[in-house]
Amino acid sequence: MNMLKKAPWSAPAISLCVLTLLAGCASVKVDVESERGPNVEVVADSKPTAPQLRWVQDEPAYLAKDLKEIQARGELRVLVHGLGSPSVPRLGSPRAVELSRVETLARVLGVRARLVAVGERSELLTSLLDGRGDIVASRLTITPDRERRVLMSRPIRFIEENVIVSKKRKKKPGSLQDLTESGITVRTSSSFHEMLSQEELVQTGALKIHPMSESIDTLDGLAAVGRGEIEATVCDSHALASYQTYRDDVAVAFPYRRDVPIGWAIRPGSNELVKAINTFISTQLVADHDVAHQGGDLKAIKNRGVLRVAMPNDSNAFYFHDGHPSGRQYELVNLLAQQMGVRLELIVPRAQEDLMEMVLARRVDLVAPWLSITPERAKRVRFSLPMMRVDEVLIQRESDTPIFDPADLNGREIHVRKGSSYREHIETLREKAPNMKVVEVAEGIETSELVAKVASGEVDLTIADYDILSIAMANGYKVRDSLLIGHHKSRAFALHPDAMELLATVDRFCLAHPLNQDPSLSSPAPTAGDSVSQIASARFPDWRRAIKRTPSSILKTAERVCAGTSLDPHLLVAQSAVGSGHKRKRVGWSGGRGLLQMRPHTARKLGFSEQALESLGSSLRIGRDYMLRILADLPSSIPKQDRILMALAGFRLGPEHLNDARSLAHDQGLPTDKWKGGVRKALRLLERPEFASRARYGFAPASDAVVYAERVLEAMEAIGK
């Protein structure tokens, strides 16, 4: 069957800074009978909360007359663009600047900011005119067409727009005239398209504007230029600077427009609101975001409404899934921010040894409970009460003879970081193993990478916390634990020594959520003693058994759902068998739900309720729409089976990581249109810090996605026999 017809629509991925505001959302009751556009009842929260967020499809239309009515209502509804996930916030998130400005504006007006996320950028002004929000604060270029439709504020900044090409292009164009053969690619809804359309070369037909998919944001468009899939595009200087923090494969061919004004949009007739916003921009807009956020204790954090937290970008702490921040550490600090009534802002350090320096320099307020409490560290920073306790275990290859006696370490090499707690604790075994060799690796190498190197045979032995090991095993690494090195090692939040009021708040949080076993978290920490099969089955049920017992209702529903589309219904059935074993109520170890083990945030961004994931027909419709979207965004030149495997990996991980893998494959000289030896290999590289640091979306638990994709294809073939 032809599975590759382009989907007639696209879906958004919401930004990190916007998503962290979900910590402060009011609770929501949803009509379970409704699949799309659920009836939503907002229930007042008795606790102070951070700014709320709601999807635009859930926001009732309400045309506030002007500023006085907004102030009487007590909230300013701010439409923001949810399309396009952010980069990993290695230096702090750029969108945090925009959100801080909105929150400051709301405080000046004497109201509370409430965010309304719009999936397509092209729908922002339509949503404003429909009464779904009061202003649009999403980096809009001020153009004649927009000024005819809405009121625009005075500029909040000025940018430069540049024509961008691949660095590998032999001859760079110097003007639009030089692009007449190749053309230029931009989104039809963008201001770039509006301004280019007015060029004489375009109006005479000499220069062709190629439409970019509306589901591809500016940074992913730049990645396509870097891979050579797009000859040239236009982007602003801010987007280019953000892209160049993690990639260096594009270049400015020539400036297109200089001093381009960026502003906010307001609904026509809101003259007093425009006046107040313009006064705010002129007198109170603070551009130096970092200075505004440094220093202070609990009171300062409350005043600015932001809790800045440093944490690593890996499978145990924080990573993106389908554009949504995930990970146990992220969920914990998000819960803390919710209870404090502030917005969470994450910053990912360049290396783990930078974590304590960041809190001591007051670049952040907290370090997430990732660091183990050691005497040396306790001399420099203040630790909270233990947030969790884990065992340190020796890691060896699964096929090796188990090591249960420290004396068996004589003659073996144990690789650990010099500054880690593992390095301190391994010396306790020196008396029984005087001839063991401890190899101190670079501080930039993460523990998860050392575990992967043990599995591949590059490294003999290492030491890891048990929860890191469990994730590695669940992701398919052939390793095991043997010798217990440290029992019940404590991890805690790290704070500046002077932040005593914040420490008291964090300690109360730790007492209320002991040992990271809070039932509201999607993935409680596994404990020592869990077998490899227990951990693996948490990810993958017995799909072969499920295929043999496939209920006829699933097959018939899949055929009905896929009718009239290019998608083979057997693919959805195979995904159900591999993902959940055909169990509609299954909740996976990493937060996936239902037959296809999709996460609630994916369902919501596709316009479905979370409850729809546990409905037979609805869950298959969500999976169909998601697969069609991912397939549509992959080049049609990719061979059919390779394209299906890539789409399945994107389904499991999120298409953002798939795009990163294709860019990485291009960097490594691997084929970007092949699965084996190409994208498959590049996906696994995203688990290694040296490659993840060059990817827009950072670390990806890709081994799990590779296993998933290949098992689904195998299951699909079994169904067809």
Number of C-alpha atoms within 10 A of each C-alpha: 7 9 18 21 14 16 17 8 12 20 21 26 28 26 22 25 24 26 22 28 26 21 25 25 21 20 12 13 12 17 15 13 12 14 23 17 17 18 18 14 13 12 11 10 11 7 12 12 21 27 25 21 25 19 20 23 20 17 19 12 15 13 16 18 16 17 19 14 12 20 15 10 12 15 20 25 24 25 27 28 25 26 25 23 25 25 23 26 23 19 14 23 20 16 18 20 16 18 22 21 21 21 21 20 21 21 14 14 21 15 17 23 23 22 29 26 28 25 25 20 22 16 14 26 23 13 22 24 20 15 18 27 29 28 30 24 20 20 18 21 22 20 16 11 11 15 13 10 15 19 19 24 22 19 18 17 14 14 16 15 21 20 21 27 27 25 18 13 13 7 10 17 17 13 13 18 12 13 18 16 10 14 19 24 21 25 24 16 15 15 18 21 18 15 13 20 15 10 12 11 16 16 12 9 10 15 22 19 20 17 13 19 16 20 23 19 19 22 20 19 23 29 23 22 23 26 22 19 13 22 18 26 26 26 21 22 17 12 15 21 11 18 21 16 16 19 19 13 19 23 20 22 20 17 17 18 14 13 10 15 17 20 20 22 28 25 26 17 13 18 15 13 21 23 14 16 23 19 14 17 19 13 9 14 17 15 14 9 15 10 10 11 20 15 17 16 16 17 11 14 20 15 10 15 22 21 24 25 27 28 23 25 28 24 21 22 19 23 24 26 24 23 26 20 20 21 21 20 22 25 20 22 27 25 21 21 25 23 17 25 21 26 32 29 24 30 22 20 20 15 15 21 13 15 25 22 16 20 23 21 12 17 21 25 27 28 25 24 25 21 20 22 21 15 9 10 16 13 10 15 18 21 26 22 21 20 24 20 20 22 17 26 22 23 27 26 22 16 10 9 9 15 16 13 12 17 16 14 21 14 12 14 16 22 23 26 21 15 16 17 22 23 18 12 14 18 14 12 14 16 10 14 18 14 15 20 15 18 16 14 15 11 16 14 16 19 21 22 16 24 30 22 20 23 24 14 12 11 18 18 23 23 29 24 24 24 18 20 26 26 20 26 23 22 20 17 21 18 23 24 25 16 18 18 20 19 12 11 17 19 22 23 25 31 28 26 15 13 16 14 12 19 23 14 15 24 19 12 20 21 12 12 17 14 17 20 15 14 9 10 18 18 20 16 22 17 13 17 9 11 13 17 12 13 18 19 14 15 20 22 18 13 22 17 12 19 20 11 12 19 12 9 11 19 16 12 19 23 18 14 21 19 12 8 17 16 23 18 24 21 24 28 29 28 27 28 29 30 28 26 25 25 19 18 14 19 20 21 20 18 16 22 25 28 29 29 28 24 21 19 20 26 22 19 20 19 21 22 24 22 20 24 30 20 18 18 17 21 26 29 22 22 25 21 19 24 23 22 22 27 24 21 17 19 12 14 8 15 12 13 12 17 22 24 24 30 25 27 27 25 25 25 22 23 26 25 28 28 24 25 28 26 27 26 24 19 15 12 9 18 16 22 20 19 21 13 12 21 29 25 19 27 30 19 21 26 21 22 21 15 18 24 20 19 25 26 26 26 29 30 26 27 22 23 24 25 14 24 24 16 22 25 20 14 23 22 13 14 15 7 5
